Amino acid sequence: MAYSVSIVTPSYNQCTFIERTLQSVLAQELGGNLEYLVMDGGSTDETVGILKKYESRLEWRSERDRGQAHAVNKGLARAKGEIIGWLNSDDIYYPGAIEAACGIFESRPDVDWLYGDANHIDEQDTVIEPYPTEPWDFERLLYSCFICQPAVFFRKSVVDRFGMLDENLHYCLDYEYWIRLSLGGVKPFWLRKTLAGSRLYPTTKTVGSRLAVHREINSMLRRQVGAVPDRWLFNYAHAVLDNRGIPRASKRFPPMVTTLSLYSALRWNHRITLSMWQTIAGWLQNGAKRYRRLGAVR
């Protein structure tokens, strides 16, 4: 293989999964061109013992850090490879993933970063569903993060040009980076091959903190592109009500989600779009029809 590759794994107290992550990287057949950097945040479980088992084949550090983005950035700062991947300590690569990515970079000098297909997997590595990856479209990306982070690879020149991850972010650090690259005019290549498994389980950071995730995404989009798309504002309103335990079948739900959506628009965008008014009008109309039907049945 023509390229040298650096893979960075941030880690903290992931002894349940990290050995499978390490093995998925080290099993890639790269002919000695792999540099594997694990930046552990001072784990207090068995993670360090697992890392020691593999220390002849990777470089690792275990020390307190300022969160996931800081850990990744420490790895990026040390990385020497021409191609870089970032794999969290509970995710996995599938066989041949890195070789497939490097094949695109070798055949397409115009490609600076790419994303592949991926699966959502459970705690036993069983596929739950394919990740909802889509063809590249920047406007669509602003409405939905259809790029799966462990299935992304980029040239080191991308980091040199655009900098590292935003360490103020805790949930959408990858999403912000994809938007930053896109705003800089660097379009990715979509590799139609399943490269990685992204793990979903109840204590996953994003699954367990849904409301905080939506707040951070909305604030990031406001900073980066000047406005938050209605879809993210609606998602935030639904997350608030889900967090309060308000069932969607409840008669209170339509007016409450309407009020929260309007509040969200004013909070982040300082205005309410015509499309939001139209969507809300449809909600209220459909809700009224539903409850009239229910009343007729009774």
Secondary structure, DSSP 8 states (H G I E B T S, - for coil): --S-EEEEEEESS-TTTHHHHHHHHHTS--TT-EEEEEEE---SSSHHHHHHHTTTTSEEEE---S-HHHHHHHHHHH---SEEEE--TT-EE-TTHHHHHHHHHHH-TT--EEEEEEEEE-TTS-EEEE-------HHHHTT---S-GGGEEEEHHHHHHH----TT-SSSHHHHHHHHHHHTT---EEEEEEEEEEE--TT-HHHHTHHHHHHHHHHHHHHHHSS--HHHHHHHHHHHHHHHT--TTSTTHHHHHHHHHHHHIIIIISS--HHHHHHHHHHHHHHHHHHHHHHHH-
